[in-house]
Amino acid sequence: MASEEGVVLVLETKRNPAIWKIFDLCLMSDNHEMARCKNCGKFMKATANSTLKKHTDKHCPVTKAKKEEKGEGSGSTNM
Ligand SMILES: [Zn+2]
């Protein structure tokens, strides 16, 4: 399992609770910080708040699935 590759530490942050309740702020082995989506595990630049927001709003497969579930609810689309 290599899902945690490069992550040295998960940091606490109080920067932007709306975002950081969905993302983990991770310290990577090369000493920079990355944001990791708690839903799908995708890594993104921790500095790009708008990108992170966009991910949760539009691009996160898990959020998407939830939204679709709420909407038409036409069965199970499990990946
Ligand atoms: Zn995601």
PDB file of the backbone (N, CA, C, O) and the ligand in Angstrom, with CONECT records:
HET     ZN  A 101       1
ATOM      1  N   MET A   1       0.833  -1.207   0.000  1.00  0.00           N
ATOM      2  CA  MET A   1       0.000   0.000   0.000  1.00  0.00           C
ATOM      3  C   MET A   1       0.866   1.255   0.000  1.00  0.00           C
ATOM      4  O   MET A   1       1.701   1.437   0.886  1.00  0.00           O
ATOM      5  N   ALA A   2       0.672   2.101  -0.969  1.00  0.00           N
ATOM      6  CA  ALA A   2       1.514   3.291  -1.080  1.00  0.00           C
ATOM      7  C   ALA A   2       0.681   4.563  -1.052  1.00  0.00           C
ATOM      8  O   ALA A   2       1.068   5.586  -1.617  1.00  0.00           O
ATOM      9  N   SER A   3      -0.450   4.488  -0.398  1.00  0.00           N
ATOM     10  CA  SER A   3      -1.337   5.640  -0.404  1.00  0.00           C
ATOM     11  C   SER A   3      -0.800   6.794   0.433  1.00  0.00           C
ATOM     12  O   SER A   3      -1.216   7.939   0.263  1.00  0.00           O
ATOM     13  N   GLU A   4       0.108   6.493   1.319  1.00  0.00           N
ATOM     14  CA  GLU A   4       0.655   7.522   2.204  1.00  0.00           C
ATOM     15  C   GLU A   4       2.048   7.924   1.776  1.00  0.00           C
ATOM     16  O   GLU A   4       2.800   8.488   2.570  1.00  0.00           O
ATOM     17  N   GLU A   5       2.401   7.647   0.551  1.00  0.00           N
ATOM     18  CA  GLU A   5       3.777   7.864   0.146  1.00  0.00           C
ATOM     19  C   GLU A   5       4.191   9.324   0.271  1.00  0.00           C
ATOM     20  O   GLU A   5       3.511  10.221  -0.228  1.00  0.00           O
ATOM     21  N   GLY A   6       5.294   9.543   0.930  1.00  0.00           N
ATOM     22  CA  GLY A   6       5.830  10.879   1.041  1.00  0.00           C
ATOM     23  C   GLY A   6       5.315  11.672   2.216  1.00  0.00           C
ATOM     24  O   GLY A   6       5.877  12.717   2.547  1.00  0.00           O
ATOM     25  N   VAL A   7       4.263  11.206   2.854  1.00  0.00           N
ATOM     26  CA  VAL A   7       3.710  11.975   3.969  1.00  0.00           C
ATOM     27  C   VAL A   7       4.495  11.702   5.242  1.00  0.00           C
ATOM     28  O   VAL A   7       4.569  10.564   5.705  1.00  0.00           O
ATOM     29  N   VAL A   8       5.075  12.745   5.802  1.00  0.00           N
ATOM     30  CA  VAL A   8       5.841  12.598   7.032  1.00  0.00           C
ATOM     31  C   VAL A   8       4.933  12.788   8.240  1.00  0.00           C
ATOM     32  O   VAL A   8       5.055  12.106   9.257  1.00  0.00           O
ATOM     33  N   LEU A   9       4.005  13.754   8.085  1.00  0.00           N
ATOM     34  CA  LEU A   9       3.220  14.180   9.227  1.00  0.00           C
ATOM     35  C   LEU A   9       1.936  14.836   8.736  1.00  0.00           C
ATOM     36  O   LEU A   9       1.930  15.529   7.718  1.00  0.00           O
ATOM     37  N   VAL A  10       0.864  14.615   9.460  1.00  0.00           N
ATOM     38  CA  VAL A  10      -0.347  15.380   9.178  1.00  0.00           C
ATOM     39  C   VAL A  10      -0.418  16.525  10.181  1.00  0.00           C
ATOM     40  O   VAL A  10      -0.442  16.319  11.394  1.00  0.00           O
ATOM     41  N   LEU A  11      -0.451  17.731   9.639  1.00  0.00           N
ATOM     42  CA  LEU A  11      -0.357  18.917  10.484  1.00  0.00           C
ATOM     43  C   LEU A  11      -1.734  19.425  10.888  1.00  0.00           C
ATOM     44  O   LEU A  11      -2.733  19.222  10.198  1.00  0.00           O
ATOM     45  N   GLU A  12      -1.743  20.091  12.030  1.00  0.00           N
ATOM     46  CA  GLU A  12      -2.945  20.809  12.445  1.00  0.00           C
ATOM     47  C   GLU A  12      -2.940  22.174  11.777  1.00  0.00           C
ATOM     48  O   GLU A  12      -1.897  22.821  11.683  1.00  0.00           O
ATOM     49  N   THR A  13      -4.084  22.604  11.320  1.00  0.00           N
ATOM     50  CA  THR A  13      -4.155  23.958  10.793  1.00  0.00           C
ATOM     51  C   THR A  13      -5.472  24.609  11.172  1.00  0.00           C
ATOM     52  O   THR A  13      -6.514  23.956  11.245  1.00  0.00           O
ATOM     53  N   LYS A  14      -5.403  25.888  11.407  1.00  0.00           N
ATOM     54  CA  LYS A  14      -6.627  26.622  11.707  1.00  0.00           C
ATOM     55  C   LYS A  14      -6.884  27.665  10.644  1.00  0.00           C
ATOM     56  O   LYS A  14      -7.671  28.593  10.833  1.00  0.00           O
ATOM     57  N   ARG A  15      -6.205  27.494   9.523  1.00  0.00           N
ATOM     58  CA  ARG A  15      -6.264  28.485   8.463  1.00  0.00           C
ATOM     59  C   ARG A  15      -7.674  28.759   7.955  1.00  0.00           C
ATOM     60  O   ARG A  15      -8.150  29.894   7.987  1.00  0.00           O
ATOM     61  N   ASN A  16      -8.305  27.749   7.508  1.00  0.00           N
ATOM     62  CA  ASN A  16      -9.589  27.923   6.831  1.00  0.00           C
ATOM     63  C   ASN A  16     -10.444  26.682   7.063  1.00  0.00           C
ATOM     64  O   ASN A  16     -10.421  25.743   6.267  1.00  0.00           O
ATOM     65  N   PRO A  17     -11.190  26.688   8.146  1.00  0.00           N
ATOM     66  CA  PRO A  17     -11.903  25.488   8.580  1.00  0.00           C
ATOM     67  C   PRO A  17     -12.812  24.897   7.513  1.00  0.00           C
ATOM     68  O   PRO A  17     -13.006  23.683   7.457  1.00  0.00           O
ATOM     69  N   ALA A  18     -13.369  25.760   6.665  1.00  0.00           N
ATOM     70  CA  ALA A  18     -14.255  25.258   5.626  1.00  0.00           C
ATOM     71  C   ALA A  18     -13.523  24.323   4.681  1.00  0.00           C
ATOM     72  O   ALA A  18     -14.102  23.379   4.144  1.00  0.00           O
ATOM     73  N   ILE A  19     -12.249  24.598   4.489  1.00  0.00           N
ATOM     74  CA  ILE A  19     -11.448  23.763   3.599  1.00  0.00           C
ATOM     75  C   ILE A  19     -10.773  22.642   4.363  1.00  0.00           C
ATOM     76  O   ILE A  19     -10.748  21.492   3.923  1.00  0.00           O
ATOM     77  N   TRP A  20     -10.225  22.997   5.516  1.00  0.00           N
ATOM     78  CA  TRP A  20      -9.375  22.017   6.201  1.00  0.00           C
ATOM     79  C   TRP A  20     -10.148  20.999   7.015  1.00  0.00           C
ATOM     80  O   TRP A  20      -9.550  20.132   7.654  1.00  0.00           O
ATOM     81  N   LYS A  21     -11.460  21.090   7.001  1.00  0.00           N
ATOM     82  CA  LYS A  21     -12.222  19.968   7.555  1.00  0.00           C
ATOM     83  C   LYS A  21     -12.366  18.872   6.501  1.00  0.00           C
ATOM     84  O   LYS A  21     -12.692  17.727   6.811  1.00  0.00           O
ATOM     85  N   ILE A  22     -12.116  19.251   5.256  1.00  0.00           N
ATOM     86  CA  ILE A  22     -12.213  18.295   4.157  1.00  0.00           C
ATOM     87  C   ILE A  22     -10.839  17.801   3.729  1.00  0.00           C
ATOM     88  O   ILE A  22     -10.697  16.694   3.211  1.00  0.00           O
ATOM     89  N   PHE A  23      -9.823  18.641   3.954  1.00  0.00           N
ATOM     90  CA  PHE A  23      -8.461  18.270   3.577  1.00  0.00           C
ATOM     91  C   PHE A  23      -7.580  18.070   4.805  1.00  0.00           C
ATOM     92  O   PHE A  23      -7.777  18.703   5.842  1.00  0.00           O
ATOM     93  N   ASP A  24      -6.610  17.183   4.666  1.00  0.00           N
ATOM     94  CA  ASP A  24      -5.536  17.085   5.645  1.00  0.00           C
ATOM     95  C   ASP A  24      -4.363  17.908   5.143  1.00  0.00           C
ATOM     96  O   ASP A  24      -4.018  17.851   3.963  1.00  0.00           O
ATOM     97  N   LEU A  25      -3.756  18.666   6.030  1.00  0.00           N
ATOM     98  CA  LEU A  25      -2.519  19.352   5.668  1.00  0.00           C
ATOM     99  C   LEU A  25      -1.362  18.419   5.990  1.00  0.00           C
ATOM    100  O   LEU A  25      -1.095  18.117   7.153  1.00  0.00           O
ATOM    101  N   CYS A  26      -0.685  17.970   4.954  1.00  0.00           N
ATOM    102  CA  CYS A  26       0.353  16.965   5.129  1.00  0.00           C
ATOM    103  C   CYS A  26       1.732  17.564   4.909  1.00  0.00           C
ATOM    104  O   CYS A  26       1.953  18.329   3.970  1.00  0.00           O
ATOM    105  N   LEU A  27       2.638  17.210   5.775  1.00  0.00           N
ATOM    106  CA  LEU A  27       4.034  17.560   5.552  1.00  0.00           C
ATOM    107  C   LEU A  27       4.698  16.410   4.808  1.00  0.00           C
ATOM    108  O   LEU A  27       4.699  15.268   5.268  1.00  0.00           O
ATOM    109  N   MET A  28       5.258  16.734   3.659  1.00  0.00           N
ATOM    110  CA  MET A  28       5.829  15.702   2.810  1.00  0.00           C
ATOM    111  C   MET A  28       7.310  15.495   3.112  1.00  0.00           C
ATOM    112  O   MET A  28       7.955  16.316   3.765  1.00  0.00           O
ATOM    113  N   SER A  29       7.829  14.367   2.614  1.00  0.00           N
ATOM    114  CA  SER A  29       9.214  14.010   2.928  1.00  0.00           C
ATOM    115  C   SER A  29      10.213  15.008   2.350  1.00  0.00           C
ATOM    116  O   SER A  29      11.334  15.126   2.844  1.00  0.00           O
ATOM    117  N   ASP A  30       9.807  15.723   1.310  1.00  0.00           N
ATOM    118  CA  ASP A  30      10.723  16.736   0.786  1.00  0.00           C
ATOM    119  C   ASP A  30      10.460  18.108   1.404  1.00  0.00           C
ATOM    120  O   ASP A  30      10.899  19.139   0.894  1.00  0.00           O
ATOM    121  N   ASN A  31       9.728  18.084   2.521  1.00  0.00           N
ATOM    122  CA  ASN A  31       9.616  19.259   3.382  1.00  0.00           C
ATOM    123  C   ASN A  31       8.690  20.356   2.858  1.00  0.00           C
ATOM    124  O   ASN A  31       8.791  21.501   3.301  1.00  0.00           O
ATOM    125  N   HIS A  32       7.817  20.042   1.951  1.00  0.00           N
ATOM    126  CA  HIS A  32       6.796  21.026   1.632  1.00  0.00           C
ATOM    127  C   HIS A  32       5.426  20.476   2.023  1.00  0.00           C
ATOM    128  O   HIS A  32       5.266  19.281   2.274  1.00  0.00           O
ATOM    129  N   GLU A  33       4.452  21.366   2.066  1.00  0.00           N
ATOM    130  CA  GLU A  33       3.132  20.972   2.540  1.00  0.00           C
ATOM    131  C   GLU A  33       2.192  20.700   1.372  1.00  0.00           C
ATOM    132  O   GLU A  33       2.182  21.412   0.368  1.00  0.00           O
ATOM    133  N   MET A  34       1.406  19.647   1.542  1.00  0.00           N
ATOM    134  CA  MET A  34       0.411  19.327   0.536  1.00  0.00           C
ATOM    135  C   MET A  34      -0.934  19.137   1.220  1.00  0.00           C
ATOM    136  O   MET A  34      -1.011  18.713   2.373  1.00  0.00           O
ATOM    137  N   ALA A  35      -1.983  19.459   0.492  1.00  0.00           N
ATOM    138  CA  ALA A  35      -3.319  19.199   1.002  1.00  0.00           C
ATOM    139  C   ALA A  35      -3.795  17.867   0.452  1.00  0.00           C
ATOM    140  O   ALA A  35      -3.655  17.586  -0.739  1.00  0.00           O
ATOM    141  N   ARG A  36      -4.353  17.056   1.325  1.00  0.00           N
ATOM    142  CA  ARG A  36      -4.868  15.761   0.881  1.00  0.00           C
ATOM    143  C   ARG A  36      -6.362  15.698   1.151  1.00  0.00           C
ATOM    144  O   ARG A  36      -6.813  15.896   2.279  1.00  0.00           O
ATOM    145  N   CYS A  37      -7.111  15.424   0.113  1.00  0.00           N
ATOM    146  CA  CYS A  37      -8.549  15.311   0.255  1.00  0.00           C
ATOM    147  C   CYS A  37      -8.894  14.111   1.130  1.00  0.00           C
ATOM    148  O   CYS A  37      -8.463  12.989   0.863  1.00  0.00           O
ATOM    149  N   LYS A  38      -9.679  14.361   2.181  1.00  0.00           N
ATOM    150  CA  LYS A  38     -10.032  13.266   3.080  1.00  0.00           C
ATOM    151  C   LYS A  38     -10.995  12.300   2.426  1.00  0.00           C
ATOM    152  O   LYS A  38     -11.114  11.147   2.841  1.00  0.00           O
ATOM    153  N   ASN A  39     -11.673  12.769   1.417  1.00  0.00           N
ATOM    154  CA  ASN A  39     -12.661  11.923   0.742  1.00  0.00           C
ATOM    155  C   ASN A  39     -12.029  10.962  -0.249  1.00  0.00           C
ATOM    156  O   ASN A  39     -12.259   9.754  -0.193  1.00  0.00           O
ATOM    157  N   CYS A  40     -11.226  11.511  -1.162  1.00  0.00           N
ATOM    158  CA  CYS A  40     -10.710  10.659  -2.234  1.00  0.00           C
ATOM    159  C   CYS A  40      -9.205  10.431  -2.141  1.00  0.00           C
ATOM    160  O   CYS A  40      -8.660   9.598  -2.864  1.00  0.00           O
ATOM    161  N   GLY A  41      -8.516  11.179  -1.240  1.00  0.00           N
ATOM    162  CA  GLY A  41      -7.098  10.937  -1.035  1.00  0.00           C
ATOM    163  C   GLY A  41      -6.190  11.636  -2.029  1.00  0.00           C
ATOM    164  O   GLY A  41      -4.985  11.384  -2.059  1.00  0.00           O
ATOM    165  N   LYS A  42      -6.759  12.508  -2.838  1.00  0.00           N
ATOM    166  CA  LYS A  42      -5.955  13.211  -3.835  1.00  0.00           C
ATOM    167  C   LYS A  42      -5.113  14.304  -3.195  1.00  0.00           C
ATOM    168  O   LYS A  42      -5.563  14.990  -2.277  1.00  0.00           O
ATOM    169  N   PHE A  43      -3.886  14.461  -3.686  1.00  0.00           N
ATOM    170  CA  PHE A  43      -3.001  15.506  -3.181  1.00  0.00           C
ATOM    171  C   PHE A  43      -3.066  16.741  -4.057  1.00  0.00           C
ATOM    172  O   PHE A  43      -3.105  16.653  -5.284  1.00  0.00           O
ATOM    173  N   MET A  44      -3.077  17.904  -3.398  1.00  0.00           N
ATOM    174  CA  MET A  44      -3.046  19.160  -4.126  1.00  0.00           C
ATOM    175  C   MET A  44      -2.184  20.166  -3.389  1.00  0.00           C
ATOM    176  O   MET A  44      -1.863  19.981  -2.215  1.00  0.00           O
ATOM    177  N   LYS A  45      -1.811  21.234  -4.086  1.00  0.00           N
ATOM    178  CA  LYS A  45      -1.035  22.293  -3.452  1.00  0.00           C
ATOM    179  C   LYS A  45      -1.796  22.877  -2.270  1.00  0.00           C
ATOM    180  O   LYS A  45      -2.952  23.278  -2.405  1.00  0.00           O
ATOM    181  N   ALA A  46      -1.154  22.923  -1.128  1.00  0.00           N
ATOM    182  CA  ALA A  46      -1.831  23.411   0.077  1.00  0.00           C
ATOM    183  C   ALA A  46      -2.056  24.908   0.031  1.00  0.00           C
ATOM    184  O   ALA A  46      -2.865  25.446   0.787  1.00  0.00           O
ATOM    185  N   THR A  47      -1.339  25.580  -0.856  1.00  0.00           N
ATOM    186  CA  THR A  47      -1.441  27.040  -0.913  1.00  0.00           C
ATOM    187  C   THR A  47      -2.602  27.507  -1.779  1.00  0.00           C
ATOM    188  O   THR A  47      -3.020  28.662  -1.693  1.00  0.00           O
ATOM    189  N   ALA A  48      -3.115  26.626  -2.599  1.00  0.00           N
ATOM    190  CA  ALA A  48      -4.126  27.044  -3.575  1.00  0.00           C
ATOM    191  C   ALA A  48      -5.533  26.801  -3.053  1.00  0.00           C
ATOM    192  O   ALA A  48      -6.194  25.831  -3.426  1.00  0.00           O
ATOM    193  N   ASN A  49      -5.972  27.690  -2.193  1.00  0.00           N
ATOM    194  CA  ASN A  49      -7.287  27.526  -1.576  1.00  0.00           C
ATOM    195  C   ASN A  49      -8.414  27.400  -2.586  1.00  0.00           C
ATOM    196  O   ASN A  49      -9.328  26.592  -2.417  1.00  0.00           O
ATOM    197  N   SER A  50      -8.340  28.206  -3.635  1.00  0.00           N
ATOM    198  CA  SER A  50      -9.423  28.171  -4.621  1.00  0.00           C
ATOM    199  C   SER A  50      -9.450  26.831  -5.345  1.00  0.00           C
ATOM    200  O   SER A  50     -10.514  26.309  -5.678  1.00  0.00           O
ATOM    201  N   THR A  51      -8.277  26.292  -5.577  1.00  0.00           N
ATOM    202  CA  THR A  51      -8.200  24.982  -6.221  1.00  0.00           C
ATOM    203  C   THR A  51      -8.784  23.901  -5.317  1.00  0.00           C
ATOM    204  O   THR A  51      -9.488  22.999  -5.769  1.00  0.00           O
ATOM    205  N   LEU A  52      -8.474  24.017  -4.040  1.00  0.00           N
ATOM    206  CA  LEU A  52      -8.989  23.033  -3.086  1.00  0.00           C
ATOM    207  C   LEU A  52     -10.509  23.100  -3.011  1.00  0.00           C
ATOM    208  O   LEU A  52     -11.197  22.080  -2.990  1.00  0.00           O
ATOM    209  N   LYS A  53     -11.004  24.319  -2.972  1.00  0.00           N
ATOM    210  CA  LYS A  53     -12.449  24.509  -2.911  1.00  0.00           C
ATOM    211  C   LYS A  53     -13.122  23.941  -4.138  1.00  0.00           C
ATOM    212  O   LYS A  53     -14.145  23.262  -4.059  1.00  0.00           O
ATOM    213  N   LYS A  54     -12.514  24.241  -5.285  1.00  0.00           N
ATOM    214  CA  LYS A  54     -13.059  23.768  -6.548  1.00  0.00           C
ATOM    215  C   LYS A  54     -13.100  22.252  -6.553  1.00  0.00           C
ATOM    216  O   LYS A  54     -14.047  21.643  -7.050  1.00  0.00           O
ATOM    217  N   HIS A  55     -12.063  21.654  -5.994  1.00  0.00           N
ATOM    218  CA  HIS A  55     -12.023  20.198  -5.953  1.00  0.00           C
ATOM    219  C   HIS A  55     -13.213  19.642  -5.181  1.00  0.00           C
ATOM    220  O   HIS A  55     -13.893  18.726  -5.643  1.00  0.00           O
ATOM    221  N   THR A  56     -13.455  20.201  -4.010  1.00  0.00           N
ATOM    222  CA  THR A  56     -14.562  19.670  -3.199  1.00  0.00           C
ATOM    223  C   THR A  56     -15.909  19.983  -3.838  1.00  0.00           C
ATOM    224  O   THR A  56     -16.847  19.192  -3.746  1.00  0.00           O
ATOM    225  N   ASP A  57     -15.998  21.141  -4.484  1.00  0.00           N
ATOM    226  CA  ASP A  57     -17.268  21.526  -5.092  1.00  0.00           C
ATOM    227  C   ASP A  57     -17.574  20.730  -6.346  1.00  0.00           C
ATOM    228  O   ASP A  57     -18.707  20.309  -6.578  1.00  0.00           O
ATOM    229  N   LYS A  58     -16.533  20.532  -7.153  1.00  0.00           N
ATOM    230  CA  LYS A  58     -16.816  20.017  -8.492  1.00  0.00           C
ATOM    231  C   LYS A  58     -16.096  18.737  -8.847  1.00  0.00           C
ATOM    232  O   LYS A  58     -16.658  17.869  -9.517  1.00  0.00           O
ATOM    233  N   HIS A  59     -14.850  18.610  -8.401  1.00  0.00           N
ATOM    234  CA  HIS A  59     -14.025  17.563  -8.976  1.00  0.00           C
ATOM    235  C   HIS A  59     -13.881  16.313  -8.127  1.00  0.00           C
ATOM    236  O   HIS A  59     -13.542  15.244  -8.635  1.00  0.00           O
ATOM    237  N   CYS A  60     -14.138  16.448  -6.843  1.00  0.00           N
ATOM    238  CA  CYS A  60     -13.944  15.276  -5.994  1.00  0.00           C
ATOM    239  C   CYS A  60     -14.942  14.177  -6.362  1.00  0.00           C
ATOM    240  O   CYS A  60     -16.152  14.396  -6.304  1.00  0.00           O
ATOM    241  N   PRO A  61     -14.457  13.024  -6.732  1.00  0.00           N
ATOM    242  CA  PRO A  61     -15.338  11.930  -7.131  1.00  0.00           C
ATOM    243  C   PRO A  61     -16.275  11.505  -6.013  1.00  0.00           C
ATOM    244  O   PRO A  61     -17.399  11.073  -6.269  1.00  0.00           O
ATOM    245  N   VAL A  62     -15.817  11.626  -4.781  1.00  0.00           N
ATOM    246  CA  VAL A  62     -16.644  11.201  -3.654  1.00  0.00           C
ATOM    247  C   VAL A  62     -17.796  12.172  -3.430  1.00  0.00           C
ATOM    248  O   VAL A  62     -18.937  11.761  -3.219  1.00  0.00           O
ATOM    249  N   THR A  63     -17.483  13.473  -3.478  1.00  0.00           N
ATOM    250  CA  THR A  63     -18.522  14.483  -3.337  1.00  0.00           C
ATOM    251  C   THR A  63     -19.523  14.373  -4.470  1.00  0.00           C
ATOM    252  O   THR A  63     -20.734  14.453  -4.268  1.00  0.00           O
ATOM    253  N   LYS A  64     -18.987  14.188  -5.662  1.00  0.00           N
ATOM    254  CA  LYS A  64     -19.836  14.019  -6.840  1.00  0.00           C
ATOM    255  C   LYS A  64     -20.820  12.888  -6.646  1.00  0.00           C
ATOM    256  O   LYS A  64     -22.019  13.029  -6.884  1.00  0.00           O
ATOM    257  N   ALA A  65     -20.291  11.774  -6.214  1.00  0.00           N
ATOM    258  CA  ALA A  65     -21.128  10.590  -6.024  1.00  0.00           C
ATOM    259  C   ALA A  65     -22.231  10.866  -5.021  1.00  0.00           C
ATOM    260  O   ALA A  65     -23.371  10.431  -5.186  1.00  0.00           O
ATOM    261  N   LYS A  66     -21.868  11.600  -3.973  1.00  0.00           N
ATOM    262  CA  LYS A  66     -22.858  11.925  -2.955  1.00  0.00           C
ATOM    263  C   LYS A  66     -23.954  12.809  -3.525  1.00  0.00           C
ATOM    264  O   LYS A  66     -25.139  12.614  -3.253  1.00  0.00           O
ATOM    265  N   LYS A  67     -23.531  13.790  -4.324  1.00  0.00           N
ATOM    266  CA  LYS A  67     -24.493  14.705  -4.916  1.00  0.00           C
ATOM    267  C   LYS A  67     -25.446  13.969  -5.831  1.00  0.00           C
ATOM    268  O   LYS A  67     -26.654  14.202  -5.812  1.00  0.00           O
ATOM    269  N   GLU A  68     -24.889  13.080  -6.631  1.00  0.00           N
ATOM    270  CA  GLU A  68     -25.717  12.321  -7.556  1.00  0.00           C
ATOM    271  C   GLU A  68     -26.699  11.444  -6.805  1.00  0.00           C
ATOM    272  O   GLU A  68     -27.850  11.269  -7.205  1.00  0.00           O
ATOM    273  N   GLU A  69     -26.216  10.910  -5.727  1.00  0.00           N
ATOM    274  CA  GLU A  69     -27.047  10.072  -4.877  1.00  0.00           C
ATOM    275  C   GLU A  69     -28.267  10.840  -4.374  1.00  0.00           C
ATOM    276  O   GLU A  69     -29.395  10.348  -4.366  1.00  0.00           O
ATOM    277  N   LYS A  70     -27.977  12.083  -3.950  1.00  0.00           N
ATOM    278  CA  LYS A  70     -29.031  12.949  -3.454  1.00  0.00           C
ATOM    279  C   LYS A  70     -30.037  13.262  -4.542  1.00  0.00           C
ATOM    280  O   LYS A  70     -31.247  13.250  -4.317  1.00  0.00           O
ATOM    281  N   GLY A  71     -29.512  13.544  -5.733  1.00  0.00           N
ATOM    282  CA  GLY A  71     -30.336  13.998  -6.843  1.00  0.00           C
ATOM    283  C   GLY A  71     -31.281  12.927  -7.383  1.00  0.00           C
ATOM    284  O   GLY A  71     -32.408  12.775  -6.913  1.00  0.00           O
ATOM    285  N   GLU A  72     -30.800  12.200  -8.368  1.00  0.00           N
ATOM    286  CA  GLU A  72     -31.679  11.248  -9.047  1.00  0.00           C
ATOM    287  C   GLU A  72     -31.709   9.889  -8.357  1.00  0.00           C
ATOM    288  O   GLU A  72     -32.696   9.157  -8.437  1.00  0.00           O
ATOM    289  N   GLY A  73     -30.630   9.572  -7.691  1.00  0.00           N
ATOM    290  CA  GLY A  73     -30.564   8.306  -6.964  1.00  0.00           C
ATOM    291  C   GLY A  73     -30.921   7.086  -7.798  1.00  0.00           C
ATOM    292  O   GLY A  73     -31.775   6.279  -7.429  1.00  0.00           O
ATOM    293  N   SER A  74     -30.246   6.976  -8.925  1.00  0.00           N
ATOM    294  CA  SER A  74     -30.594   5.887  -9.830  1.00  0.00           C
ATOM    295  C   SER A  74     -29.618   4.729  -9.712  1.00  0.00           C
ATOM    296  O   SER A  74     -29.059   4.280 -10.713  1.00  0.00           O
ATOM    297  N   GLY A  75     -29.413   4.252  -8.513  1.00  0.00           N
ATOM    298  CA  GLY A  75     -28.605   3.057  -8.356  1.00  0.00           C
ATOM    299  C   GLY A  75     -27.233   3.326  -7.790  1.00  0.00           C
ATOM    300  O   GLY A  75     -26.971   4.414  -7.278  1.00  0.00           O
ATOM    301  N   SER A  76     -26.351   2.341  -7.877  1.00  0.00           N
ATOM    302  CA  SER A  76     -25.042   2.452  -7.278  1.00  0.00           C
ATOM    303  C   SER A  76     -23.967   2.519  -8.344  1.00  0.00           C
ATOM    304  O   SER A  76     -23.796   1.585  -9.127  1.00  0.00           O
ATOM    305  N   THR A  77     -23.240   3.633  -8.373  1.00  0.00           N
ATOM    306  CA  THR A  77     -22.109   3.744  -9.282  1.00  0.00           C
ATOM    307  C   THR A  77     -20.829   3.673  -8.480  1.00  0.00           C
ATOM    308  O   THR A  77     -20.213   4.691  -8.165  1.00  0.00           O
ATOM    309  N   ASN A  78     -20.447   2.477  -8.162  1.00  0.00           N
ATOM    310  CA  ASN A  78     -19.231   2.284  -7.385  1.00  0.00           C
ATOM    311  C   ASN A  78     -18.034   2.074  -8.284  1.00  0.00           C
ATOM    312  O   ASN A  78     -18.066   1.256  -9.202  1.00  0.00           O
ATOM    313  N   MET A  79     -16.985   2.815  -8.013  1.00  0.00           N
ATOM    314  CA  MET A  79     -15.774   2.668  -8.812  1.00  0.00           C
ATOM    315  C   MET A  79     -14.829   1.746  -8.097  1.00  0.00           C
ATOM    316  O   MET A  79     -13.735   1.477  -8.593  1.00  0.00           O
TER     317      MET A  79
HETATM  318 ZN    ZN A 101     -11.520  14.548  -3.211  1.00  0.00          ZN2+
END
